[in-house]
Structure formats: C-alpha cells, structure tokens
Amino acid sequence: MTSDLVLPLVDEHKPKCYLCHDMFENIEALRKHQETAHKDFVEFHKSQKREPAPGDVTVF
C-alpha cells in the first residue's frame, strides 16, 4: 500500500483539488488553479441550469 492514500496530519488543513488531487496552501490558490487548469469542467458546471425536477415537492 502506498502512502499517497493517507494525508499526513500536518497537511489536513490544506485544500485539495478534487479533480487532480493537488494540494494548495489556501482556498484562493485552489480556486485559481481550478479556474485555469480545469477551466472546461468549471465553466460547464457553472452554466448548468439548476431547478427542481418535474414532480418535486418543496416543503416549507
């Protein structure tokens, strides 16, 4: 088993990219990375129309 599967305790607080699993110092660096390296993925999901499916019931 490799040690890549478990994060060391010193790195638990660092954000990690869920697409390529790179680790970053802060959330702003992660956000910048995703908007440049994974631009197609991010843009596709930002442009998705989110609404309830037909027949969904909203409970207040």
C-alpha positions, 0 to 999 in steps of 0.5 A: 500500500502506498502512502499517497492514500493517507494525508499526513496530519500536518497537511489536513488543513490544506485544500485539495483539488478534487479533480487532480488531487493537488494540494494548495496552501489556501482556498484562493490558490485552489480556486485559481488553479481550478479556474485555469487548469480545469477551466472546461469542467468549471465553466460547464458546471457553472452554466448548468441550469439548476431547478427542481425536477418535474414532480418535486415537492418543496416543503416549507 
